[in-house]
Amino acid sequence: MTRRPLTAAQTVGPFFHPTMLRDDVPQHTLAAPGTVGQRVRVEGRVLDGAGAPAPDAVIELWQANSHGRYNHPADTRDLPLDPAFLGFARAGTDDEGRYWFDTVRPGRVPFPDGRLQAPHLCLTVFARGLLHHLLTRVYFDDDAANADDPILLLVPSKRRATLIARSEGSATVFQHDIILQGDSETVFLNPVAT
């Protein structure tokens, strides 16, 4: 009887950095010189359920501009588009699982029923071992609109903190870790809800 080698437990390989982090895709910085709005930096770590860093994850960020309009053909609302702001970027994590984005605080956008959503960032997480990417959001801890956000209201109150970036005394730097699994797992959303 011939023994076959065991199949590796890793189902998705570490190809995210070389294939997704290309020169033709903005990396880390959404706010170019001349971008309108309050500049903010969102930074954090991507961690597994044991608290170990994910050193080769890729985070995509998609957001509205400071006026609350997406740079997308489907957003036809009569709000200004900012020619200096694309609203999309990618960031790879470093050896410690750290990522960061320099951007502007987004404006409020309407929910399908017309209610305004709190300012938020939409994140997509790609990481080794994930068969499917994960979708989540980041809200700002100092925004009163969080109390009425239609998505946050769907999340059990004890889990909402996983979607909130903390300013820790700074009005421009927000900390937000993404926990891929375990007791403190970040709330991940159904693609329809983002």
N, C-alpha and C positions, 0 to 999 in steps of 0.2 A: 504494500500500500504506500503510495506516494503522499507525503505530507505537503500540504500547501501552506505558504506563509499566511500568517494572520493578517486580516485586513486592518489597517490602521484605524484607531478610534476617531481620528480627526476626519470629519466628512467634508469640510470646506477648508481649502488651503489658505496660506498666508499671501495671497496674490493681490490684496486690496491696495497696498501702498503703490507698487509699481504700475498697476493698471488704472487705478482711479485718480491718483495724484499726478496729473499731467500738467504741463506748462500752459495748456489752453483752457484750464479751469481755474477760476480764482481760488486761492488758498488763503485761509485765515482772515483775509481782509475784505469786508463788504463795503466799508466806508472809504471811498476814494477822496482825494482832496476836492473840496467843493460840495460834498454830500451834505444835504440839508438835514438837520436834526441833532438831537443830543447824542453825542458819541458815548458808546459804552463798550466795555470789554467783558465777554463771558468766557470764563475759563473753568476747567475742572479736570476730572480724571474719569476714565472708563475702567471699571473694576468688575471682576467676576464675583461669584457668590462667596468666595473665600476671602475677598478683599485684595486679591492679587491684581496688578495692573494688566490691562489688555494692551500690549505694546505695539500692535499693528492694526488697530481698529481705524476706521474712517468714519467721520461724522460729516454729514451734509446738513447745511442750514439753509432754510428757505423762509423768507419773511416779507412782510409789507414794508413799504418805506415809512418815513416819519409822518406822512399824511394819511396813512392807512390804505394805501393802494399797492397791489402786487404788480410787478413788472411781468405781466402775463396777458396774452390776448383775451382771455376769458374775463379779466377784470376791466370792464368798460365803464365803471363808475366815473362821474365827473369830479375826479380828484387829480391833483397834479402828479405826473410821473417825474421822477428826479433823474435827469440824464446821467448823473454821476453815481447812480445807485442801481446795481443789477438785482440785488435781493437774494443772491445765491452764492454760496462758497462751500468749499470742502476743507477739512483739516484732518490730517493723520495724527495719531497719537504717538508720543515718543516712548522711550523704554520704560518710563514710569506711568504710562497710560494717560499722560497729560495732553489736553487739547486747548485751543483758545480761538476766539473770533473777535476781531475789532469791527464794530458795526454801529448802527444808530438804533435808538429805542424806537420800535415800530409804533405806528398809530393803530387805532382800533379798527377792526374790520367787522362787517356784519356776519352773523350766524345765518343759516338758511331761513330761519323764521323772522329775521329782521333785527333781533336783539344784537347789541354790540358786544363783541368779545373783548376781553382784556388784552392789552398788548402782549404778544407772545412770539416766540420763535418756534418754528417747526423743525424738528431734527429727525434725520434718518441715520440709524447706526448700522454699520456693516462691520462684522468682526469674524475672526476665525472661529469655526465651529457652528456658526449660525447658518441654517439652511435658508432662512429668509431674513431680510433686513427688518429692523425694528423701527417703529415710528413713535415719537414722543413729542412733547412740547416743553418749553421753558417759559415760565412766567417770572416777573420781577417782584421781589418781596415787598417793595415799597409802593406798589400800585394798588390804590383803593378799589379799582375796577375788578380785581380778582374776586371780590366777594360776590359778584353777580355774573361771573363768566359762565356761559352755558356748558362748557366742557368741564371746567373744574367742579361745577355743581353735580356732575354725574360721578365724580370720583369720591369714594368714601373719605370722610374728613381725615381719618388717621393716615391715609395714603397720599393726600394732596401735597405734603411737604416734598415728595420725590419729584414734583414738577416745578418747584419754586427755587429760583436762583437767589442766593443771599448776598446782600451788599456788604455786610460786615463793616459798616461804618463809612464806606466809600459810595458816593453817588454815581460813580462811573465804572467800577469793577465789581462784577457779580460772579460768585462761585457756584458751580453746579456739577456735581458728580453724577455719572450715569452708572447704576449698578445693574448688571446684566441678569442676575438671579439671586435668590435667597430671601431672607426675611426683610431686607431693606430694598428689595428690587424696585427699580424705577417703574412707574406706571407706563406701560406701552399701550398704544391706541390702535384701534381698528382703522385701516387705511381710509375708510369712508368718513371717519370722524375728524380727520386732520384737515 
